[in-house]
Amino acid sequence: MDRIDLTSTHDDITLVIPCGTEMYWFGADENPTRTGSDAQTSWAQVRFTYARGSWWNSAGVRISFLGFKEKNAGEWSVDTARWNSIMDMAEKGVQITGAVMDQVSQGAALYASGGAAGQK
């Protein structure tokens, strides 16, 4: 998944993804927003929401970032075995996300065709 689409001001999307010390988020323009994290961070919970503009803030997507480290990771424990484990878990996450997205697409198609609960 390389793109998150918020199609409504009420959309709220939360993902858990593998990460390192920084992530770059590209939005409506070409200037990325950088999220930095601790050197031990191996996973992040990322939440995307839409915030209306106000006198003090512009409207747009808000990103909440919570970093997590593996329980058994020591302060200087950045090695090949750890990264292999992270990549294996990321591959499983991608497979699960793909399966979920397939189900969402099938449900949307069923709704759009007037089937099931989406009868017009």
Salt bridges, closest charged atoms under 4 A:
ASP5 OD1 - ARG3 NE 2.77
ASP12 OD2 - ARG47 NH2 2.43
GLU22 OE1 - ARG34 NE 2.86
